[in-house]
Amino acid sequence: MKKIFTILLTLGILLPAWAQKPRPDAFPSAEETPAPKSLTMASTLEEMYQWDRYPTYEVYLQMMNHFVETYPDLCRLDTIGTTVQGRLILSLFITGTAETDVYRPEFFYSSTMHGDEITGFYFMLRLCDTLLSSYGTDENITNLLDRTRICINPNANPDGTYYGGNNSVSRSRRYNANGVDLNRNYPDPFGTEPLDSLQPENRAMIDFVSQHSFRLSANIHGGSEVMNYPWDSFTSRERPHEMADWWEEVCKRYVDTCRQYSRSCFRDVNTQGYIEGGDWYVISNGRQDYMNYYHNMLELTMEVSSDKKLATESLQRYWNFQSHSLINYIKEIFTIGDTTHTDTTSTDTTTTDTSHVRIQSMDAPATISVYPNPTRGEVFITTPLATRRVDLSDRPAGVYYIRVDGRLYKVVKL
């Protein structure tokens, strides 16, 4: 017996140094079992504002409404849609009150599309409170809100989070009420059809994002601690993202800031704390690739806690070492630089001159949009200054970044 044990140890030592921790959702179980840990619930707003527990569903709704009632000049509550069981998928828009003619880019945080990954749920509620309560007193946050329009969706799958009832998260599960993994249910830009029909939660999210002009976003998960940047459908060797260098810089800044407060964080997948999604584990029909490919936005996946259902006594500690990074990530919207055209028929990133593309100016618009997108020819790009018609009819299929009024717009040519 001792000899066998020694051989196993030797085999463990000989494992390659580059081996990654398996992705937490690689082979998810059919049902999650209740976790034997403290998952204290807040049954009142007063209890929730102690920030040492999770909200019941009713307290969650109360808190989102309370933000609007307390800070009516800074935020607006919107309903993205409803779940299979009729629970609300909510978002809070937050922006400063400074009068300015400068365009404010839109940022999007969304969490807990896997219902049992609830650390991000807590993070997003606390982030809303921090941004709102600090406006006018914290110069850093005041300047950020005066320059951006921030949208926060704390929970994209409340049916999964409250699978055991509205008063507890102890039986929360990954899937929605139909038993579908929402992160395997998006239309795949690279040709794989989802196994299940598009779920109402994802349909609502797609419609919501299509109505806005989010430039940068993050989809928050749990089960590991790592920044996961696109693509998920390919390894970096097979198909590198055209902004991979920028993504790595952004991820490094997030992790480095966290490690100023906790040196042990973001080390359970690899030592650097960030990875291209496909290099970790290839998936299809995920939200990240869909959002990056089909919408004029850059989105990564944040895995913010190794424990999906973080014990409530650990919530404060995790917030302390990630809160600065969560705020700083919003500022990354101002670091997005020029991007080249990527030929979607190849795995190579190539530069294409689009200076000859025909752009026709129209009357000044009231909103911002890119429609239709994807397109087979013409697309209308609406900015605060004008509506412009872009004709890609004579261009090959691919992804184009068109500069209009100083901003890049991503357009997919079919």
N, C-alpha and C positions, 0 to 999 in steps of 0.2 A: 504493500500500500504506500509506503514511504517513497519507494522508487517511482511509482506512477506519479505521485505528487510532485516529485522533483522534475520529471519530464515536462509536466504541464507548466511549471514555473519557467523552465528553459524556453519552451515554445512562446510563452508570453513575452519574454525578453527579446525574442527574435522577430516579433511583429514589426513591420516597417514603421519608421518614425512618422511617416506622413499619413498614417491611417487616421481617418476622421471618426468622430463619434457618429453613430447612425442618426439620421434625421428622425426627430421624435414622431413624425407622422408617417414614417416609411411603411410600417405595417400596423396601423391602429387596430386595437381590439374592437370587437363589435359593440361592446358597451363598457363604459367606465365604471369601476367599482367605487363606492364611497371611500373617501380618503380618511384615514384615522389621524386627523390633525385638528387643530383649532381653526374653525372657519366661522368666527363670530359675525353675527349679522346686526346691522343697524336697523332698528324698527322705527326710529324717528330721525328727523333732520338733525336735531341736536346731537344725537349719538353719532351720526355719520360725520359731522364736522369735527369729531375727535380724531378722525383719519386713522383709526386702528381697527377697521372692520369693513365688511362688504355691505352694500345696500340690499334690502329687499327690493323686489320689483317696484312696489308702490313708493318706497323712499327714493329710488332712482328717478321715477317720474317727478316726484316732488322736488328733488334737487335740481333737475333740469329746468323746471318752471321757476324755481326760486332764483336761479341765476338771472333770468329775464326780469323778474319782479324787482330784484335788488339792483341790477345794472341795466336798466332799459335803454340807455343811450349807447351801451357798448356791445350788446349782444342781441341775437334774434334766434328763436327756436324754430326748427323746421322738422317736418316728419319725412324721412326718406321713403318709408313705406311701412307695411305691416307684415308680420311673420305668418306662417301657416296657421298658428293658433291665435292670431289676432293681436299679438303684442306689438308695441310700437318700436320702430327703428328710428332713433332720433339723432339729430345733429344740432350743434350749436355754432352759429356764426359769430365770431368775435372780431371787432376792429375798433380802432381808436376814433376819437371825436375831432381830431385836428382837421381843420378845413384846408384842403389842398387839392390842386388840380393834377397832382402826380398820380399816375396809375398805380393801384395797389394790387400786386400779384396775389393770387389765391393759393392757399396751402390747405392740405387735407390730412388729418389724422383719423384712422379708423382702427378699431380694436375688436378682438374677441369674435371673429367669424367662426372660430372653433369655440363652442360655448363653454368648455371647461378650462380654457386658457384665460384666466380671469385677472391676472396681475395687471394687464393693460387696461382692463375695465376700470379698476381703481385708479391707475395712473391718469387716465383721461379725465375722470371726474375731478381729480385733484389739480390737474393742469388747468382745467377751466377755471377753477376757483383761484388758482395762483395768478393767472393772467388778468382776471377781472379785478381781484382785490388789490393788485399791485399797480394798476394803471393810475398814473398821476403821482405816485409816490416813489416808484422804482424807475429810474431813468432808462435803464436797459429795456425793460418790458414796455414802458410807455412809447419809446422810439420804435420798438418792434411792431406794436399794434397800430401806430400811426402810419406805418409803411406797408402793412400787409393786411390781408383779409383771411382770417384763420377759421377753418371749419373743423369741428371735432365730433366724431361719431363714436361714443364710448363703447357701444355694444352692437355689433352687426348680426348677432344670433342670440337674442334673448330667450328664445324657446329652448336652446341648448343649455344656456346658463341656468335657467329656472326649470329644468326638466323635472325636478322633484317637487316643484311647487314654487309659488312666488315668494315664499318666506325663507328660502334656504338655497345655497349654492353647493351644498355637500354632495348632491347627486347630479351636478352639472355634467353634461356630456359633450362630446365633440360635435355631434351631428345636429341637424335641425329636426323638427318634429316629424318629418318624413323619413328620418334615418339617412339623410344624404349629407355627405361631406361637402360643404360649400366651397372648399378650396380645391375641389376636383370637378367643379360644376360650371366653370366659366367657358364660354366659347374659346377654343384654342386657336391662336393666330397661325399656328404651324400645322394645322390639318387634322388634329385628333378631336373627334366628337365626344362630348361627355357621355358617360354611361346612363345618367338620369336626365330627364327633361329639366330645363332651366328652372331653378327653384324661385319662389316669390321673393325671397330675401335678395338673391343675386339680380333678379330682374329689376327690382326696385333700385338697387345700387347702381346698376348700369344706366338706368334712366336718369338717376340723380346726377351722376358724374357727367353724363352727356349734356345736362342743362347748365353746367358750370365750366369754368376755365381753370381748373386746378393745374398749377405748374409743377408742384412738387408734393409728394405725399408719402405716407408710411402706413403699412398694414401691420398691426402689432399682434404678435403671437406669444406663446410660452411653451416650455418644455426643454429649452436650451437657452444659452446666452450667447448670441452671435448676431451680427448684422449680415443679412442675406440679400445680396444685390443681384439684378437680372444678368443673364436669363436663368430661369428654372428648367426650361425644356432642353437645354443643351449644356454641355461642359464648356468651359472657356476656350478649350482647344478646338472644339467643334464649331462654335459660333460665339465669338466674343462680342459683348455689348459695345456699341460704338462709343459709349461714355464710360467704359470700364475704369479708366485711370481716374476720372473724376469721382466715380462711385467709391473707389478705394480710398481716396483722400477724405471724402465725407465720412466714410465708415471709421477710418482711423481717428479722425477728430472726435467722433462720438465716443469711441472706446477709450481713447487716451484721457478724455475728460472724466469719464466714469472711474478710471483707475487712479485718478488723483484722490478719490474718496474711498475706494475699495480696490486694493491691489489684486485681489483674488477673483474679481468679476470677469466675465466674458473670456473664460479659458476652458470651458468644458467641450468645445468642438475643436478648436485649435488655439495656438498660443497668441495669434494676432487678433482674434476676436471678430473677424469678418471673413466672408467667403462668397464667391460666386455661387449662386443657387445650385446649378447643375454639377458643380464640382463637389458639392456636399451630397446631393441626391437629386437625380433627374425626376421631375414630375410633369404631368400633362394636365391641361385644363385648370391651371391655377390662376388666381386673381392677378398676381404680380405681372406675369407676361401679358395677360389680356390688357391691363391698364397701360403698360408701357408701349404696347404695339398699337392699340386702337385709339388711344386718347392722347391729347396734347399734354401729357403729364409724365413725370418721372417718379416711379414708386419703387421702394424696396420693402423688404420684410424684416421687421425687428423682432427677434426672439429675446424677450427681456427678462426671463427668469427660468432657471433650470427646472423648477417645480411649476407645473401647470397651475395647480391650485395652491398658490403660496399661502402658507399659514399666516393668519392675521397678525401675529406678533412680529412677523418679518416685513410687513408692508412698509412701515416707516423707514427701516434700514434700506430697503430697495429704492424707495423714493429718494432718499437722501443722496445716494450715489448716482442716480440717473436723472434727476430733475433738471440739472443744469444742461445735460446733453439733450434732453427732450426739447428744451427751449432753444438751444443753439442749433438744433437740426432745422428748426423753422427758418432760421437765418440763412441756411444754405441755399435758399431760393434765390439769394442775391449773388451766389457764386457760380450759377449756371452760365457757362460760356458758349461760344459759338460751337455748332455741331455740324458735321458733314453729312452728306447723303449716304445712306446705306442701301446697297443693292440687295433686295430680299431674295434674289435667286441665287445668291452666293453666300459663302460663309466669310468672305472678305469684306472689310470696310473700305469703301472707295470714296474719293472726293469727286463730286459732279458739279459742274458750273451750271447754276440755275438762274444766272443773271438775265438770260434771254426769255425766261418764262413771262408770258403776257399777264400783266396786272392792271386791272381797270378800276379806277377810283369811283365811288358813288357817294351818296349823301351821308352826312354824319349820323351814326347810329346811337341807340340808347343802351345797348348791351354788348357783351363780348361773346363771340361764338365762332366755330369753324364748322361749316355745314355745306354739303354732306361730307362726311369723313368716316370711313373710306369713300373714295370717289373714283369714277371711271374717266373723269375728264375735268370738268370745272368744279371749283370749290369757292365758297364765299367766306372770306375772313373778315369778321366784324370786330373793330377795335373802338376805343373811345373817340377816335378821330374820324374814322371813315369805315365804310364797307367796301372791301376790295374783292374783285372777281379774279381768281387765279385759274388760268387754263393750263392743265397738264395733259391735254389730249394727245400731244405729240411726244410725251415722255414715256419711257418704259415703266413697267410695274416696279414699285419699290416704296421706300419710306423717304419723304422729302421734308426738310426743315426750311420753311419759307420765312424770310425776314420781312415783317411789315411793321412800320412805325417803330423800329428799334427793338422789336421782340420776335423771337423765333416761334413759329407755329408748326407743329408736326402734322403732316398730311400723308395718308396712306393712299397710294395710287394702285388700283386693282388692275 
